[in-house]
Amino acid sequence: MGVEIKENYIVRDYTPHDENDLICEYFVEPKKISLEKAAQKIASESGIGSWADVKTLTQKQFDALSPKVFYLSKKENIIQIAYPKELFEAGNISQILSNVAGNVLGMSDFKSIKLLDINFPSGFIRKYIGPHYGVKGIRKIMHIYERPMLSTVIKPRLGLDEKEYSKIAHDSWLGGCDFVVDDEALTSLVNNDFDKRMHYVFGVKKEVEKVTGEKKAYIPNVSAPYSEMLRRAKIVVKNGGDFVMVNVMTVGFSAIQELRKLDLRIVLYGHKTMYAALTQGSNGISMLVIAKIARLIGFDMFNIGGEVEGKRKESVIIGEEIEESVVSKDIFQHRLQEDWLDQKPIMAVCSGGIHPGKVRKLIHALGRDIIIQGGGAVHAHPGGTIAGAEAMKQAIDAEMLGLIPKIYAKSHPELAIALKEWKD
């Protein structure tokens, strides 16, 4: 008999240590085996074990490096595992995920398995640069210190040329948006060249700032192969930009780590596009895990979805809806604000099907340190883009004044029209 006795992975009286253990929480529905057997298989596959009784594993190695399953809930199908920090390269998020979210998520022993959460050892957290600006830095740049901020994605997402695009950006800012953001699919296209778009949009941004006396920001999508992504980010800086957006999943964690290390003095906004491929039903990786990683590797803002209502009893909420795990237990707060050694709290960007009728619910669930991003609701407003932006801003103003939107709408026609157009 080899030294890997799978029953030894379950150590219910083990107390994890913040400095020594990486802790993962999984939702598991076993297939023809008990939850205990499932936990053993996960600990083995994501640690130092194998399906076979290998002879190269020594007792000393097993005792020092074997993960410990310290919590099982048959009622919730939840297990928690503490992994010794020696199994990981601290600053290499790719290697960490290869262990705890690699082959183990594809094992045939489970009907479903989902990595719900990761808690990193303190020493690991210190290995990452983390956000440069975070919530306070973004608020300082924008000169907005109390309220949630308002953003829009230009619609149609593709098809506009540079001048048409800049005109809609102009109207969005004039109506009250703080940010104009490129769609995740817009990079540099035949009829909308990235460099030309920067020239036109940053030009109209300056015009609107003079008219309104308010700080406005443009967040271009710089997602591309690394060298081109870097070139585009530098163009944004050259044009006086303070923000860039990067598609987290399609660009990759390692490339983002490198971009952050360059410290271009620019706010990094992470978009979650393609995240749905990681989550199907009760399988995959939770939004909370991806958001935590985004904070570690240097994002100041992260897109978490846009719907705060869902089937709360399920372990996962799909699509544009915000997973319950991202909502803090503390009222008016989200999980990306929580104390995490010296890592700055970051802005949660709420995006996806948002209209003025949803603004109040978002603020109540997530607090004020959020960016409320409306696309369709701004540009599909019956009164046009300016009116659409005004309606979204009025919904935020109503909440800040402690007023029910329908009451505030009596003296604000743009909001009244929007509330009639889109029911919450």
C-alpha positions as CSV (number, residue, x, y, z in Angstrom):
1,M,0.0,0.0,0.0
2,G,1.2,3.5,-0.9
3,V,1.4,6.4,1.4
4,E,-1.6,8.3,-0.1
5,I,-4.4,7.1,2.0
6,K,-7.3,9.2,0.8
7,E,-9.2,9.0,4.0
8,N,-6.4,11.0,5.6
9,Y,-7.3,14.0,3.6
10,I,-10.3,14.6,5.8
11,V,-9.2,16.4,9.0
12,R,-12.3,17.9,10.6
13,D,-10.5,19.4,13.6
14,Y,-7.9,21.2,11.5
15,T,-7.8,25.0,12.0
16,P,-6.5,26.8,8.9
17,H,-3.8,29.4,9.4
18,D,-3.9,32.8,7.5
19,E,-0.1,32.7,6.9
20,N,0.3,29.1,5.9
21,D,-2.8,27.9,4.1
22,L,-4.6,28.7,0.9
23,I,-8.3,27.9,1.5
24,C,-10.8,26.9,-1.2
25,E,-14.5,26.4,-1.0
26,Y,-16.3,24.1,-3.5
27,F,-19.8,23.3,-4.2
28,V,-20.0,19.6,-5.2
29,E,-22.7,17.2,-6.3
30,P,-21.1,13.8,-6.3
31,K,-22.0,11.1,-8.8
32,K,-22.6,7.6,-7.2
33,I,-20.1,8.4,-4.3
34,S,-20.5,10.1,-0.9
35,L,-19.6,13.7,-0.3
36,E,-16.6,12.5,1.8
37,K,-15.3,10.4,-1.1
38,A,-15.8,13.4,-3.4
39,A,-13.8,15.6,-1.0
40,Q,-11.0,13.1,-0.9
41,K,-10.8,13.0,-4.7
42,I,-10.8,16.8,-5.0
43,A,-8.0,17.1,-2.3
44,S,-6.0,14.4,-4.1
45,E,-6.3,15.7,-7.6
46,S,-5.8,19.3,-6.7
47,G,-2.9,18.5,-4.4
48,I,-0.2,15.9,-4.7
49,G,-2.2,12.7,-5.4
50,S,-3.1,10.7,-8.4
51,W,-5.7,8.2,-9.6
52,A,-3.1,5.5,-9.2
53,D,-1.1,4.4,-6.2
54,V,2.2,6.0,-7.2
55,K,5.4,4.7,-5.6
56,T,7.3,8.0,-5.9
57,L,5.4,9.8,-3.2
58,T,7.0,9.5,0.2
59,Q,5.4,9.6,3.6
60,K,7.4,12.7,4.5
61,Q,6.0,14.5,1.3
62,F,2.5,13.4,2.1
63,D,2.6,14.6,5.7
64,A,4.0,18.0,4.7
65,L,2.0,18.8,1.6
66,S,-1.3,17.0,1.6
67,P,-4.4,19.3,1.6
68,K,-6.8,19.0,4.5
69,V,-10.5,18.9,4.1
70,F,-11.7,20.6,7.3
71,Y,-15.3,21.3,6.5
72,L,-18.1,19.3,4.9
73,S,-21.8,20.2,4.7
74,K,-24.0,17.5,3.2
75,K,-27.0,19.8,3.4
76,E,-25.4,22.5,1.2
77,N,-23.0,20.2,-0.7
78,I,-20.1,22.5,0.4
79,I,-16.5,21.4,1.2
80,Q,-13.6,23.6,2.3
81,I,-10.0,22.6,1.8
82,A,-6.8,24.1,3.3
83,Y,-3.8,23.7,1.0
84,P,-0.2,24.2,2.3
85,K,1.3,27.3,0.8
86,E,4.3,25.2,-0.4
87,L,2.1,23.7,-3.2
88,F,2.0,27.1,-4.9
89,E,4.2,29.7,-6.5
90,A,2.9,32.7,-4.6
91,G,2.9,35.4,-7.3
92,N,1.9,33.1,-10.1
93,I,-1.9,33.1,-10.4
94,S,-1.8,30.9,-13.4
95,Q,0.0,28.1,-11.4
96,I,-2.4,28.5,-8.5
97,L,-5.5,28.1,-10.6
98,S,-3.9,25.2,-12.5
99,N,-4.0,23.4,-9.1
100,V,-7.3,24.3,-7.5
101,A,-9.4,25.0,-10.7
102,G,-7.6,22.7,-13.2
103,N,-8.3,19.0,-13.9
104,V,-10.4,18.8,-10.7
105,L,-13.2,20.7,-12.3
106,G,-13.5,18.2,-15.1
107,M,-13.5,15.0,-13.1
108,S,-16.2,12.4,-14.1
109,D,-17.0,11.6,-10.4
110,F,-19.2,14.7,-10.1
111,K,-22.5,15.8,-11.5
112,S,-21.3,19.3,-10.8
113,I,-18.5,21.1,-9.1
114,K,-17.8,24.8,-8.7
115,L,-15.0,26.7,-7.1
116,L,-16.9,29.2,-4.9
117,D,-14.2,31.1,-3.1
118,I,-10.4,31.4,-2.5
119,N,-8.7,32.8,0.6
120,F,-5.0,33.5,-0.1
121,P,-2.3,33.3,2.6
122,S,-1.2,36.7,3.8
123,G,2.3,36.1,2.3
124,F,0.7,35.5,-1.1
125,I,-1.4,38.7,-1.1
126,R,1.8,40.7,-0.4
127,K,3.4,39.2,-3.6
128,Y,0.9,41.1,-5.8
129,I,1.0,44.8,-6.6
130,G,-2.7,45.1,-6.4
131,P,-4.7,48.2,-7.5
132,H,-2.9,51.5,-8.0
133,Y,-5.9,53.7,-7.4
134,G,-8.8,51.8,-6.0
135,V,-12.0,53.5,-4.8
136,K,-10.4,56.6,-3.2
137,G,-8.1,57.1,-6.2
138,I,-10.9,56.9,-8.7
139,R,-13.0,59.3,-6.7
140,K,-10.1,61.8,-6.5
141,I,-9.6,61.7,-10.2
142,M,-13.3,62.3,-10.9
143,H,-13.8,64.8,-8.1
144,I,-16.9,62.7,-7.0
145,Y,-16.7,61.8,-3.4
146,E,-20.1,60.6,-2.2
147,R,-22.5,59.3,-4.9
148,P,-22.3,56.2,-7.1
149,M,-20.8,57.1,-10.6
150,L,-22.6,56.8,-13.9
151,S,-21.2,55.2,-17.0
152,T,-22.5,54.3,-20.4
153,V,-21.4,52.0,-23.2
154,I,-21.9,53.5,-26.7
155,K,-24.6,51.8,-28.7
156,P,-24.7,50.4,-31.3
157,R,-21.7,48.6,-30.0
158,L,-20.2,48.2,-33.5
159,G,-20.8,49.9,-36.8
160,L,-20.3,53.6,-35.9
161,D,-17.3,55.4,-37.4
162,E,-15.1,57.6,-35.3
163,K,-17.0,60.8,-35.7
164,E,-20.4,59.2,-35.1
165,Y,-19.0,57.5,-32.1
166,S,-17.6,60.7,-30.6
167,K,-20.9,62.5,-31.2
168,I,-22.8,59.9,-29.1
169,A,-20.0,60.1,-26.4
170,H,-20.5,63.9,-26.4
171,D,-24.3,63.6,-25.8
172,S,-23.7,60.9,-23.1
173,W,-21.4,63.2,-21.1
174,L,-23.6,66.2,-21.6
175,G,-26.6,64.3,-20.3
176,G,-24.8,63.5,-17.0
177,C,-22.6,60.4,-17.5
178,D,-19.3,60.5,-15.8
179,F,-17.8,57.8,-18.0
180,V,-18.1,56.7,-21.6
181,V,-16.8,53.1,-22.1
182,D,-16.0,51.2,-25.2
183,D,-17.9,47.9,-25.7
184,E,-15.8,44.8,-25.0
185,A,-16.1,43.9,-28.7
186,L,-14.8,47.3,-30.0
187,T,-11.1,47.5,-30.5
188,S,-9.7,48.8,-33.8
189,L,-12.0,48.0,-36.7
190,V,-12.0,48.9,-40.4
191,N,-14.6,51.7,-39.9
192,N,-13.5,52.7,-36.4
193,D,-9.7,52.8,-36.1
194,F,-8.5,52.9,-32.5
195,D,-6.0,55.8,-32.9
196,K,-8.5,57.9,-34.8
197,R,-11.2,57.2,-32.2
198,M,-8.9,58.4,-29.5
199,H,-8.4,61.7,-31.3
200,Y,-12.1,62.4,-31.8
201,V,-13.4,61.2,-28.4
202,F,-10.8,62.8,-26.3
203,G,-11.4,66.0,-28.3
204,V,-15.1,66.1,-27.5
205,K,-14.5,65.1,-23.9
206,K,-12.5,68.4,-23.4
207,E,-15.4,70.3,-25.0
208,V,-18.0,68.8,-22.7
209,E,-15.8,69.4,-19.6
210,K,-15.6,73.1,-20.5
211,V,-19.3,73.4,-21.0
212,T,-20.3,71.4,-17.8
213,G,-17.4,72.3,-15.5
214,E,-17.3,68.6,-14.6
215,K,-14.6,66.0,-14.9
216,K,-15.5,63.4,-17.6
217,A,-13.6,60.2,-18.4
218,Y,-13.3,58.0,-21.5
219,I,-12.4,54.3,-20.9
220,P,-11.1,52.8,-24.2
221,N,-10.9,49.1,-24.7
222,V,-7.2,48.3,-25.2
223,S,-7.6,44.5,-25.3
224,A,-5.2,43.0,-27.9
225,P,-2.0,40.9,-28.1
226,Y,0.3,42.2,-25.4
227,S,2.6,44.5,-27.4
228,E,-0.4,46.1,-29.1
229,M,-2.3,46.4,-25.9
230,L,0.6,48.2,-24.4
231,R,0.9,50.5,-27.4
232,R,-2.8,51.4,-27.1
233,A,-2.6,52.1,-23.4
234,K,0.3,54.5,-24.0
235,I,-1.8,56.3,-26.7
236,V,-4.5,56.8,-24.1
237,V,-2.0,58.3,-21.7
238,K,-0.7,60.5,-24.5
239,N,-4.2,61.8,-25.1
240,G,-4.6,62.7,-21.5
241,G,-6.7,59.6,-20.6
242,D,-6.9,58.3,-17.0
243,F,-8.6,54.9,-17.7
244,V,-8.3,51.9,-19.9
245,M,-10.5,48.7,-20.1
246,V,-9.1,45.2,-20.5
247,N,-11.1,42.0,-21.2
248,V,-9.9,39.9,-18.3
249,M,-10.6,36.4,-19.5
250,T,-9.7,36.8,-23.2
251,V,-6.4,38.7,-22.5
252,G,-5.3,36.6,-19.6
253,F,-4.2,37.1,-16.1
254,S,-0.4,37.0,-16.8
255,A,-0.6,39.7,-19.5
256,I,-2.6,41.9,-17.1
257,Q,0.0,41.4,-14.3
258,E,2.7,42.6,-16.7
259,L,0.7,45.7,-17.7
260,R,0.1,46.6,-14.1
261,K,3.8,46.2,-13.3
262,L,4.6,48.9,-15.9
263,D,2.7,51.4,-13.7
264,L,1.5,53.7,-16.5
265,R,-0.3,55.8,-14.0
266,I,-3.7,54.8,-15.5
267,V,-6.8,53.2,-13.9
268,L,-7.4,49.6,-15.0
269,Y,-11.0,48.5,-15.6
270,G,-11.5,44.8,-15.9
271,H,-14.4,43.5,-18.1
272,K,-15.7,40.0,-17.5
273,T,-16.6,39.1,-21.1
274,M,-16.3,35.3,-21.7
275,Y,-16.7,34.6,-18.0
276,A,-20.0,32.8,-18.8
277,A,-17.8,30.0,-20.4
278,L,-16.5,29.3,-16.9
279,T,-19.9,28.9,-15.3
280,Q,-22.6,26.6,-16.5
281,G,-25.3,25.8,-14.0
282,S,-23.5,24.7,-10.8
283,N,-20.2,24.1,-12.6
284,G,-17.1,26.2,-13.0
285,I,-15.7,29.2,-11.1
286,S,-17.6,31.9,-9.3
287,M,-17.6,35.5,-10.1
288,L,-16.2,36.2,-6.6
289,V,-13.1,34.2,-7.3
290,I,-12.5,36.0,-10.6
291,A,-13.1,39.4,-8.9
292,K,-10.7,38.6,-6.1
293,I,-8.0,37.6,-8.6
294,A,-8.7,40.8,-10.6
295,R,-8.1,42.9,-7.4
296,L,-4.9,41.0,-6.7
297,I,-3.4,41.4,-10.1
298,G,-4.1,45.1,-10.2
299,F,-7.5,46.2,-11.4
300,D,-9.1,49.3,-9.9
301,M,-12.6,48.5,-11.3
302,F,-14.2,45.3,-12.1
303,N,-17.4,44.4,-14.0
304,I,-19.6,42.2,-11.9
305,G,-23.0,42.1,-13.7
306,G,-26.1,44.2,-13.3
307,E,-29.1,42.4,-11.8
308,V,-29.3,42.1,-8.0
309,E,-32.4,39.9,-8.0
310,G,-32.2,36.2,-8.7
311,K,-32.7,32.7,-7.4
312,R,-30.9,33.1,-4.1
313,K,-31.2,29.5,-3.0
314,E,-29.1,28.3,-6.0
315,S,-25.4,28.1,-5.8
316,V,-24.8,30.2,-8.9
317,I,-26.6,33.0,-10.8
318,I,-26.0,33.1,-14.5
319,G,-25.5,35.8,-17.1
320,E,-25.6,39.5,-16.3
321,E,-27.0,38.8,-12.8
322,I,-24.7,39.5,-9.8
323,E,-23.8,36.4,-7.9
324,E,-24.9,36.6,-4.3
325,S,-21.4,35.9,-3.1
326,V,-20.3,39.3,-4.3
327,V,-22.8,41.1,-2.1
328,S,-21.4,41.7,1.3
329,K,-23.1,40.7,4.5
330,D,-22.6,44.3,5.6
331,I,-25.4,46.5,4.4
332,F,-24.6,48.9,1.5
333,Q,-21.3,47.2,0.7
334,H,-19.8,44.7,-1.8
335,R,-17.1,42.1,-1.2
336,L,-14.5,44.0,-3.3
337,Q,-14.4,46.7,-0.5
338,E,-13.4,44.3,2.3
339,D,-10.2,44.8,4.2
340,W,-7.4,42.8,2.5
341,L,-4.1,43.7,4.1
342,D,-2.7,46.7,2.1
343,Q,-4.7,45.9,-1.1
344,K,-6.9,48.9,-1.9
345,P,-10.7,48.3,-2.2
346,I,-11.9,48.5,-5.8
347,M,-15.0,49.8,-7.6
348,A,-17.6,47.3,-8.7
349,V,-19.0,48.2,-12.1
350,C,-22.6,47.1,-12.4
351,S,-23.5,46.5,-16.0
352,G,-26.0,44.5,-18.0
353,G,-29.7,45.4,-18.6
354,I,-29.6,48.3,-16.2
355,H,-32.2,51.1,-16.4
356,P,-33.3,53.8,-14.0
357,G,-35.8,51.5,-12.2
358,K,-32.9,49.3,-11.1
359,V,-30.6,52.0,-9.7
360,R,-32.1,52.1,-6.2
361,K,-31.9,48.3,-5.7
362,L,-28.2,48.3,-6.9
363,I,-27.2,51.0,-4.4
364,H,-29.1,49.3,-1.5
365,A,-27.4,45.9,-2.3
366,L,-23.9,47.1,-3.1
367,G,-23.5,50.6,-1.6
368,R,-22.2,53.8,-3.1
369,D,-18.7,52.6,-4.2
370,I,-20.1,51.4,-7.5
371,I,-20.3,52.5,-11.1
372,I,-23.7,52.1,-12.5
373,Q,-23.4,51.4,-16.2
374,G,-26.3,51.8,-18.6
375,G,-26.1,51.1,-22.3
376,G,-29.4,50.4,-23.9
377,A,-31.3,52.5,-21.3
378,V,-29.3,55.6,-22.2
379,H,-29.4,55.2,-25.9
380,A,-32.9,53.7,-26.3
381,H,-34.6,56.4,-24.2
382,P,-37.5,57.8,-26.2
383,G,-36.0,61.3,-25.8
384,G,-32.6,60.3,-27.1
385,T,-29.1,59.8,-25.6
386,I,-29.0,63.1,-23.7
387,A,-32.4,62.4,-22.1
388,G,-31.4,58.8,-21.4
389,A,-28.3,59.9,-19.5
390,E,-30.3,62.5,-17.6
391,A,-32.8,59.8,-16.5
392,M,-30.1,57.6,-15.2
393,K,-28.4,60.4,-13.3
394,Q,-31.8,61.5,-11.9
395,A,-32.3,58.0,-10.6
396,I,-29.0,58.3,-8.7
397,D,-29.9,61.8,-7.5
398,A,-33.2,60.6,-6.2
399,E,-31.5,57.9,-4.1
400,M,-28.9,60.3,-2.7
401,L,-31.8,62.6,-1.7
402,G,-33.6,59.7,0.0
403,L,-36.5,59.9,-2.4
404,I,-38.5,57.2,-4.2
405,P,-37.8,57.4,-7.9
406,K,-41.5,57.7,-8.8
407,I,-41.8,60.7,-6.5
408,Y,-38.6,62.4,-7.9
409,A,-39.9,61.7,-11.4
410,K,-42.9,64.0,-10.9
411,S,-40.5,67.0,-11.4
412,H,-38.1,65.2,-13.7
413,P,-39.7,64.2,-17.0
414,E,-36.7,62.2,-18.4
415,L,-36.9,59.9,-15.4
416,A,-40.6,59.6,-15.6
417,I,-40.5,58.5,-19.2
418,A,-37.7,56.0,-18.4
419,L,-39.7,54.5,-15.5
420,K,-42.7,54.1,-17.8
421,E,-40.6,52.6,-20.6
422,W,-38.8,50.0,-18.4
423,K,-40.5,48.4,-15.5
424,D,-38.3,47.1,-12.6
